Amino acid sequence: MKKLITILIVLASLFTLVGISFADVYVRGYVRRDGTYVQPHWRSDPDTLPYNNWSYPGNVNPYTGRRAPGNADRYIYGRDYGYHLTPYQR
């Protein structure tokens, strides 16, 4: 019985971790102010970390299979995420 409970706890933990790691958000189609229609699409769950976005250089979008191009330093320093890394933190 203890073995069964342990297995159930491990499985529940794994399902929780998988749910957290695949936190994707579906965006419904909409019309911009300039009249351009944006198709419905999936995107990564928004947060303040640039490293886990699909557009971060080197990351792969799981829906398109495309690797994001670009320079990681320009990606980080070209945007303001509310914090600034010094050259020693790179």
C-alpha distances in whole Angstrom, upper triangle without the diagonal:
4,5,5,6,9,10,11,13,14,15,17,19,20,21,23,25,26,27,29,31,32,34,37,39,41,45,47,50,53,57,58,61,63,62,60,57,54,51,48,45,42,42,40,39,41,41,43,42,45,43,40,42,43,47,46,48,46,43,43,42,39,41,45,44,47,47,48,52,53,53,51,53,55,52,51,54,56,54,53,49,50,50,52,51,54,55,53,49,50
4,5,5,6,9,10,11,12,14,15,17,18,20,21,23,24,26,27,29,31,32,35,38,40,44,46,50,52,56,57,60,62,61,59,56,53,51,47,45,41,41,38,37,40,39,41,40,42,40,38,40,41,45,44,46,44,41,41,41,38,40,44,42,45,45,46,50,51,51,48,50,53,50,48,52,53,51,51,47,48,47,49,48,51,52,50,46,47
4,5,5,6,9,10,11,12,14,15,17,18,20,21,23,24,26,27,29,31,34,37,39,42,45,48,51,55,56,59,61,60,58,55,51,49,45,43,39,39,37,36,39,38,40,39,41,39,36,39,39,43,42,44,42,39,38,39,36,38,41,40,43,42,44,47,49,49,46,49,51,48,47,50,52,50,50,46,47,46,48,47,50,50,48,45,45
4,5,5,6,9,10,11,12,14,15,17,18,20,21,23,24,26,27,29,32,34,36,40,42,46,49,52,54,57,59,58,55,52,49,47,43,41,37,37,35,34,37,37,39,38,40,38,35,38,38,42,42,43,41,38,37,37,34,36,39,38,41,42,43,47,48,49,46,49,51,47,47,50,51,49,49,45,46,46,48,47,50,51,49,46,46
4,5,5,6,9,10,10,12,14,15,16,18,20,21,23,24,26,27,31,33,35,39,41,45,47,51,52,55,57,56,54,51,48,46,42,40,36,36,34,32,35,35,37,36,38,36,34,36,37,41,40,42,40,37,37,37,34,36,39,38,41,41,43,46,48,48,45,47,49,46,45,48,50,47,47,43,44,44,46,45,48,49,47,44,44
4,5,5,6,9,10,11,12,14,15,17,18,20,21,23,25,26,30,32,35,38,41,44,47,50,51,54,57,56,53,51,47,45,42,39,36,35,32,31,34,33,35,34,36,34,32,34,35,39,38,40,38,35,35,35,32,35,38,37,39,39,40,44,45,45,42,44,47,44,42,46,47,45,45,41,42,42,44,43,45,46,44,41,41
4,5,5,6,9,10,11,12,14,15,17,18,20,21,23,25,28,30,33,36,39,42,45,49,50,53,55,54,51,49,45,43,39,37,33,33,31,30,33,32,35,33,35,33,30,33,33,37,37,38,36,33,33,33,30,32,35,34,37,37,38,42,43,44,41,43,46,43,42,45,47,45,44,41,42,41,43,42,45,46,44,41,41
4,5,5,6,9,10,11,12,14,15,16,18,20,21,23,26,28,30,34,36,40,43,46,47,51,53,52,49,46,43,41,37,35,31,31,29,28,31,31,33,32,34,33,30,32,33,36,36,38,36,33,32,32,29,31,34,34,36,36,38,41,43,44,41,43,45,42,41,45,46,43,43,39,41,41,43,42,45,46,44,41,41
4,5,5,6,9,10,11,12,14,15,17,18,20,22,25,27,30,33,36,39,42,46,47,50,52,51,49,46,43,41,37,34,31,30,28,26,29,29,31,30,32,30,28,30,31,35,34,37,35,32,31,31,29,31,34,33,36,36,37,40,42,42,39,41,43,40,39,42,43,41,41,37,38,38,40,39,42,43,42,38,38
4,5,5,6,9,10,11,12,14,15,17,18,20,24,27,29,33,35,39,41,45,46,49,51,50,48,45,41,39,36,33,30,29,26,25,28,28,30,28,30,28,26,28,29,33,32,34,32,29,29,29,26,29,32,31,33,33,34,37,39,39,36,39,41,38,37,40,42,40,39,36,37,36,38,37,40,41,39,36,36
4,5,5,6,9,10,11,12,14,15,17,19,22,24,27,30,33,36,39,42,44,47,49,48,45,42,39,37,33,31,27,27,25,24,27,27,29,28,30,28,25,27,28,31,31,33,31,28,27,27,24,26,29,29,31,31,33,36,38,39,36,39,40,37,37,40,41,39,39,35,37,37,39,38,41,42,41,37,37
4,5,5,6,9,10,11,12,14,16,17,20,22,25,28,31,34,37,41,42,45,47,46,44,41,38,35,32,29,26,26,23,22,25,25,27,27,29,27,24,26,27,31,31,33,31,28,27,27,24,26,30,29,32,32,33,36,38,38,36,38,40,36,36,39,40,38,37,34,35,35,37,37,40,41,40,36,36
4,5,5,6,9,10,11,12,14,16,19,22,25,28,31,34,37,40,41,44,46,46,43,41,37,35,32,29,26,25,22,21,23,23,25,24,26,24,22,24,25,29,28,31,29,26,26,25,23,25,29,28,30,30,31,34,36,36,33,35,37,34,33,36,37,35,35,31,32,32,34,34,37,38,36,33,33
4,5,5,6,9,10,11,12,14,18,21,23,27,30,33,36,39,40,43,45,44,42,39,35,33,30,27,23,23,20,20,22,22,25,23,25,23,20,22,23,27,26,28,26,23,23,23,20,22,26,25,27,27,28,32,33,34,31,34,35,32,31,35,36,34,34,31,32,32,34,33,36,37,36,32,32
4,5,5,6,9,10,11,12,15,18,20,24,27,30,33,36,37,41,42,42,39,36,33,31,27,25,21,21,19,18,21,21,24,23,25,23,20,22,22,26,26,28,27,23,22,22,19,21,24,24,27,27,28,32,33,34,31,34,36,32,32,35,36,34,34,30,32,32,34,34,37,38,37,34,33
4,5,5,6,9,10,11,14,17,20,23,26,29,32,35,36,39,41,41,38,36,32,30,27,24,21,20,17,16,19,19,21,21,23,21,18,20,22,25,25,28,26,23,23,22,20,22,25,25,27,27,28,31,33,33,30,33,34,31,30,33,34,32,31,28,29,29,32,32,35,36,35,31,31
4,5,5,6,9,10,14,17,20,23,26,29,32,35,36,39,41,40,38,35,32,30,27,24,20,19,16,15,18,17,20,18,20,18,15,18,19,23,22,24,23,20,20,19,18,20,23,23,25,24,25,28,30,30,27,29,31,28,27,30,31,29,29,26,27,27,29,29,32,33,32,28,28
4,5,5,6,9,12,15,18,21,24,27,30,33,34,37,39,38,36,33,29,27,24,21,17,17,14,14,17,18,20,19,20,18,15,17,17,21,21,23,22,18,18,17,15,17,20,20,22,22,23,26,28,29,26,29,31,27,27,31,31,29,29,26,28,28,30,30,33,34,33,30,29
4,6,5,6,9,12,15,18,21,25,27,31,31,35,37,36,33,31,27,25,22,19,16,15,13,12,15,16,19,18,20,19,15,16,17,21,21,24,23,19,19,17,15,17,20,20,23,23,23,27,29,30,27,30,31,27,27,30,31,28,28,25,27,28,30,30,33,35,34,30,30
4,6,6,9,12,15,18,22,25,27,30,31,34,36,35,33,31,27,26,22,20,16,14,11,10,13,13,16,15,17,16,12,14,16,19,19,22,21,18,18,17,15,17,21,21,22,22,22,26,27,27,24,27,28,25,24,27,28,25,25,22,23,24,26,26,30,31,31,27,26
4,6,9,12,15,18,22,25,27,30,30,34,35,35,32,30,26,25,22,19,15,13,10,10,13,13,15,14,15,13,10,12,13,17,16,19,18,14,14,14,12,15,18,17,19,18,19,22,24,24,22,24,26,22,22,25,26,24,24,21,23,23,25,25,28,29,29,25,24
4,6,9,12,15,19,21,24,27,28,31,33,32,29,27,23,22,19,15,12,11,8,9,12,13,16,15,16,15,11,12,12,16,16,19,18,14,13,12,10,12,15,15,17,17,18,22,24,25,22,25,26,23,23,26,26,24,25,22,24,25,27,27,30,31,31,28,26
4,7,10,13,16,19,22,25,25,29,30,30,28,25,22,20,17,14,10,9,7,6,9,11,14,14,15,15,11,11,12,15,16,19,19,15,15,13,12,13,16,17,19,19,19,22,24,25,23,25,26,22,22,25,25,23,23,20,22,23,26,26,30,31,31,28,27
4,7,10,13,16,18,22,22,26,27,27,24,22,18,16,13,10,7,6,5,5,9,12,15,15,15,15,11,10,11,14,16,19,18,15,14,11,10,11,14,15,16,17,17,21,23,24,22,25,25,21,22,25,24,22,23,20,23,24,26,27,31,32,33,29,28
4,6,10,13,15,18,19,22,24,24,21,19,15,14,11,9,6,5,6,6,8,12,15,16,16,17,14,12,12,15,17,20,21,17,16,13,13,12,15,17,18,19,19,22,24,26,24,26,26,22,23,26,25,22,23,20,23,25,27,28,32,33,34,31,29
4,6,10,12,16,17,21,23,21,19,16,13,11,7,6,5,6,9,9,12,15,19,19,19,20,17,15,14,16,19,22,22,19,18,14,14,12,14,17,18,20,20,23,25,27,26,29,28,24,25,28,26,24,25,23,26,28,30,31,35,36,37,34,32
4,7,9,12,14,17,19,18,15,13,10,9,6,5,6,7,10,11,12,16,19,20,19,21,18,15,15,16,19,22,23,20,19,15,16,14,16,19,19,21,20,23,25,27,26,28,27,23,24,27,25,23,24,22,25,27,29,31,35,36,38,34,33
4,6,10,12,16,18,16,14,11,9,7,5,7,9,11,14,14,15,19,22,23,23,25,22,19,18,19,23,25,26,24,22,18,18,16,18,21,22,24,23,26,27,30,29,31,30,26,28,30,28,26,26,25,28,31,33,34,38,39,41,38,36
4,7,10,13,15,12,11,7,5,5,4,7,11,13,16,17,18,21,24,25,24,26,24,20,19,20,23,26,27,24,23,19,20,17,18,21,22,24,23,25,27,30,29,32,30,26,28,30,28,26,27,26,29,32,34,36,39,40,42,39,37
4,7,10,12,10,8,6,5,7,8,11,13,15,18,18,18,22,24,26,25,27,25,22,21,21,24,27,29,26,25,22,23,20,21,24,24,26,24,26,28,30,30,32,30,27,28,30,27,25,26,26,28,31,33,35,39,40,42,39,38
4,7,8,6,6,4,6,9,11,14,17,17,21,21,21,24,26,28,26,29,27,24,23,22,26,28,30,28,27,24,25,23,23,26,26,27,26,27,28,31,31,33,30,27,29,30,27,25,27,27,29,32,34,36,39,41,43,41,39
4,5,5,5,6,7,11,13,15,18,18,21,21,20,23,24,26,25,27,26,23,22,21,24,27,29,27,27,24,26,24,23,27,25,27,25,26,27,29,29,30,27,25,27,28,24,23,24,24,27,30,31,34,37,38,41,38,37
4,5,7,9,11,15,17,19,21,21,24,24,22,25,26,28,27,30,29,26,26,24,27,29,32,30,30,27,29,27,27,30,29,30,27,28,29,31,31,32,29,27,28,29,25,24,25,26,28,31,32,35,38,39,42,40,38
4,6,9,11,15,17,19,22,22,25,26,25,27,28,30,28,31,30,27,26,24,27,29,32,31,30,28,30,28,27,30,28,29,27,28,28,30,31,32,29,27,29,29,25,24,26,27,29,32,33,36,39,40,43,41,39
4,6,9,13,15,18,21,22,25,26,25,28,29,31,29,32,31,27,26,25,28,30,32,31,30,27,29,26,26,29,28,30,28,29,29,32,33,34,31,29,31,31,28,27,28,29,32,35,36,38,41,42,45,43,41
4,6,10,13,15,18,19,22,24,23,26,28,29,27,29,28,24,23,22,25,27,29,28,27,24,26,23,22,26,24,26,24,25,26,29,30,31,28,26,28,29,26,25,27,28,30,33,34,36,39,40,43,40,38
4,6,9,12,16,17,21,22,22,25,27,28,26,28,27,23,22,21,25,27,28,27,25,22,23,21,20,24,23,25,23,25,27,29,30,32,29,27,29,30,27,26,28,28,31,33,35,37,40,41,43,41,39
4,7,9,12,13,17,18,18,22,24,25,23,25,23,20,18,18,21,23,25,23,22,18,20,17,17,20,20,22,20,22,24,27,27,29,26,24,26,28,25,23,25,25,28,31,32,34,37,38,40,37,35
4,6,10,12,16,18,19,22,25,25,24,25,23,19,18,18,22,23,25,22,20,17,18,14,15,18,18,21,20,22,24,27,27,30,28,25,27,29,27,25,27,27,30,32,34,35,38,39,41,38,36
4,7,10,14,15,17,20,23,24,22,24,21,18,17,17,21,23,24,21,19,16,16,13,14,18,18,21,20,23,25,28,27,30,28,25,27,29,27,25,27,26,29,31,33,34,38,39,41,37,36
4,7,10,12,14,18,21,21,19,20,18,15,13,14,18,20,21,18,16,12,12,9,11,14,15,17,17,20,22,25,24,27,26,22,24,27,25,23,25,24,27,29,31,32,35,36,37,34,32
4,7,9,12,15,18,18,17,18,15,12,11,13,16,18,19,15,13,10,10,8,10,13,14,16,15,19,21,24,23,25,25,21,22,25,24,22,24,22,25,27,29,29,33,34,35,32,30
4,6,8,12,14,14,13,14,11,9,8,10,13,16,16,13,12,9,10,9,11,13,13,14,13,17,19,21,19,22,21,18,19,22,21,19,20,18,21,23,25,26,29,30,31,28,26
4,6,9,12,11,11,11,8,6,7,9,11,15,15,12,11,9,10,11,13,14,14,14,13,17,18,20,18,21,20,17,17,21,20,18,19,16,19,21,22,23,27,28,29,25,24
4,7,10,10,11,12,9,8,10,12,14,17,18,15,15,13,13,14,17,18,18,18,17,20,21,22,20,22,22,18,18,21,21,18,18,15,18,20,22,23,27,28,29,25,24
4,7,8,9,12,9,8,11,12,13,17,18,15,16,15,16,17,19,20,20,19,17,20,20,21,19,20,20,16,16,19,18,15,15,12,14,16,19,20,24,26,27,23,23
4,6,8,10,9,9,12,13,13,17,19,16,18,17,18,19,21,22,21,20,18,21,21,21,18,19,19,16,14,17,17,14,13,10,12,13,16,17,21,23,24,21,20
4,6,9,9,10,13,14,13,16,18,16,19,18,20,22,23,24,23,21,18,20,20,19,16,16,17,14,12,14,15,11,10,6,8,10,12,14,18,20,21,17,17
4,6,6,8,11,12,10,13,15,13,16,16,18,20,22,21,20,18,16,18,17,16,13,14,15,12,10,13,14,12,11,8,10,10,12,13,16,18,19,15,15
4,6,6,9,9,7,10,12,11,14,14,17,19,19,19,18,15,13,14,13,13,10,11,12,8,7,11,11,9,10,8,11,11,12,12,16,17,18,15,14
4,6,8,9,6,9,10,8,12,13,15,18,18,17,16,14,12,14,13,12,9,11,13,10,9,12,14,12,13,11,14,13,14,13,16,17,18,14,13
4,7,9,7,10,10,8,10,11,12,15,16,16,15,13,12,14,15,15,12,15,16,12,12,16,16,15,16,13,16,16,17,17,20,21,21,18,16
4,5,5,9,10,7,9,9,11,13,14,14,13,11,10,13,13,14,12,15,15,11,12,15,15,13,15,13,16,17,18,18,21,22,23,20,18
4,6,8,9,6,6,5,8,10,10,10,9,8,7,10,12,14,12,16,15,12,14,17,16,15,17,16,20,20,21,21,24,24,25,22,20
4,6,8,7,8,8,11,13,12,12,10,8,5,8,9,11,10,13,12,9,11,14,13,13,15,15,18,19,19,19,22,22,24,21,19
4,6,6,9,10,13,15,15,14,12,9,6,8,8,9,7,10,10,7,9,12,12,12,14,13,17,17,17,16,19,19,21,18,15
4,6,9,11,14,16,15,14,11,7,5,5,5,6,5,9,10,7,10,13,13,14,17,16,20,19,18,17,19,19,20,18,15
4,7,10,13,15,14,12,9,6,5,6,8,9,8,12,13,11,13,16,16,17,20,19,23,22,21,19,22,20,22,19,16
4,7,9,12,12,10,8,6,6,9,10,12,10,14,15,12,14,17,17,17,20,18,22,21,21,20,23,22,23,21,18
4,6,9,8,6,6,4,6,10,12,14,14,18,18,15,17,21,20,20,23,21,25,25,25,24,27,26,27,24,22
4,6,6,5,6,6,8,11,14,17,16,20,20,16,18,22,21,20,23,21,25,25,26,26,29,28,30,27,24
4,6,5,8,9,11,15,18,20,19,23,23,20,22,25,25,24,26,24,27,28,29,28,31,31,32,29,27
4,6,8,11,13,16,19,22,22,25,25,22,24,27,26,25,27,25,29,30,31,31,34,34,35,32,29
4,5,9,11,14,17,20,20,24,23,21,23,26,25,24,27,26,30,30,31,31,34,33,35,32,29
4,7,10,13,16,19,19,23,23,20,23,26,25,25,27,26,30,30,30,30,32,32,33,30,27
4,6,9,13,16,16,20,19,17,20,23,22,22,25,24,28,28,28,28,30,29,31,28,25
4,6,10,12,13,17,17,14,17,20,19,20,23,22,26,26,25,24,27,26,27,25,22
4,7,10,10,14,13,11,14,17,16,16,19,19,23,23,22,22,24,23,25,23,20
4,7,9,12,11,10,13,16,15,16,20,20,23,23,22,21,23,22,24,23,19
4,6,9,8,7,11,13,12,14,17,18,21,21,19,19,20,19,21,20,17
4,6,5,6,9,10,10,13,16,17,20,19,17,16,17,15,18,17,13
4,6,5,6,9,10,11,14,14,17,16,14,13,14,13,15,14,10
4,5,5,6,8,10,13,13,16,14,12,10,11,10,13,12,9
4,6,5,5,8,11,13,16,15,13,12,14,13,16,15,12
4,6,5,7,10,11,14,14,12,12,15,15,17,15,13
4,6,6,8,8,11,10,9,9,11,12,14,12,10
4,5,7,9,11,10,8,8,10,11,14,13,11
4,7,10,12,12,11,12,14,14,18,16,15
4,6,9,10,10,12,14,16,19,17,15
4,6,7,8,11,14,16,18,16,16
4,6,8,10,14,16,18,15,15
4,7,10,13,17,18,15,16
4,7,10,13,14,12,13
4,6,10,11,10,11
4,7,8,6,7
4,5,5,7
4,5,6
4,6
4
